[in-house]
């Protein structure tokens, strides 16, 4: 997964992390992610004191989604070994 690669690179490379925060389109493009023109991408870093919870756009009225589909839409994979680190 390319987003996971961006996260891993940002953790290992302060310069890439700064670029990812300042210019997400260019930083993601460096890894082969083609962000559509006009799309807005914001990178927000969690801290020890603050965990950001991103509420995704609600699914359209095309029908009910399964739990697996909802997890994919919501990005349910937790990076820190599967453990919740929020407060």
C-alpha atoms as one frame of an Amber mdcrd trajectory, in Angstrom:
protein
   0.000   0.000   0.000   1.505   3.284  -1.091   0.020   5.331   1.770   1.738
   2.987   4.228   4.994   3.573   2.326   4.495   7.345   2.672   3.959   6.952
   6.419   7.018   4.713   6.830   9.174   7.089   4.795   7.946  10.110   6.800
   8.835   8.309  10.044  12.350   7.567   8.740  13.071  10.753   6.764  12.430
  14.175   8.334  12.876  15.912   4.972  10.218  13.751   3.325   7.938  14.260
   6.347   8.264  18.040   5.992   7.504  17.783   2.268   4.524  15.495   2.917
   3.053  18.034   5.342   3.865  21.100   3.203   3.089  19.677  -0.261   1.222
  16.357  -0.034   0.573  16.177  -3.790   4.290  16.356  -4.636   5.344  14.038
  -1.807   2.773  11.399  -2.769   3.691  11.820  -6.419   7.283  10.936  -5.426
   5.946   7.500  -4.456   3.880   7.060  -7.607   0.523   8.185  -6.233  -1.299
  10.264  -8.830  -3.480  12.671  -6.844  -6.261  13.943  -9.134  -6.107  17.599
 -10.136  -8.368  19.666  -7.930  -8.288  17.123  -5.088  -7.311  18.526  -1.716
  -4.997  16.464   0.493  -4.112  17.577   4.016  -1.556  15.794   6.158  -2.016
  16.206   9.903   0.453  14.626  12.293  -0.748  12.969  15.483   1.222  13.699
  18.641   1.518  11.945  21.976  -1.093  14.380  23.335  -3.432  14.551  20.328
  -4.891  11.878  18.076  -6.903  13.069  15.086 -10.012  11.103  14.183 -10.944
  11.548  10.531 -14.585  10.977   9.745 -14.852   9.842   6.119 -17.548  10.903
   3.710 -20.695   8.826   4.194 -21.299   6.111   1.590 -23.757   7.065  -1.124
 -27.259   5.663  -1.362 -26.125   2.768  -3.582 -26.918   0.333  -0.798 -25.731
  -0.882   2.548 -22.045  -1.735   2.884 -20.709  -4.828   4.631 -18.435  -4.487
   7.667 -15.420  -5.353   5.473 -16.405  -2.671   2.938 -16.912  -0.106   5.710
 -13.481  -0.901   7.171 -11.876  -0.348   3.751 -13.685   2.968   3.282 -12.843
   4.123   6.796  -9.216   2.976   6.675  -9.749   0.778   9.715  -6.215  -0.583
   9.714  -4.507   0.859  12.763  -0.791   1.470  12.292   0.486   1.066  15.879
   0.371  -2.718  16.154  -3.413  -2.777  16.149  -3.672  -0.915  19.450  -5.676
   2.255  19.922  -3.400   5.051  21.074  -5.978   7.812  21.409  -7.428   9.233
  24.579
